[in-house]
Amino acid sequence: MPMQGKKNYQEKLFTSFKLSDRVSKENFYRRLKEVLDLDFLYPLTNKFYGQSGQKSIDPVVFFKICLVGYLENIT
């Protein structure tokens, strides 16, 4: 079994604060998430992951980090 990591998103609660309640429905990244399906990255990147060791970062999460960096001009 490949050691390709996969992030299972789970809402985090701190007292009664939920970040998703604080982000506007019109937020660019919230709207982008609704229309952008990156699941195709799993089979495309699977061959680059080893069979042993610790699980890696989820390739979809890595792509999103790179995308936000590009869109926000973060070097």
Long-range contacts (C-beta under 8 A, 24 or more apart in sequence): 1-51, 2-46, 2-49, 2-50, 2-51, 3-49, 3-50, 3-51, 3-52, 3-53, 3-54, 3-55, 3-56, 4-42, 4-45, 4-46, 4-49, 4-55, 4-56, 4-59, 5-55, 5-56, 5-57, 5-58, 5-59, 6-42, 6-58, 6-60, 7-57, 7-58, 7-60, 7-61, 29-68, 38-63, 38-64
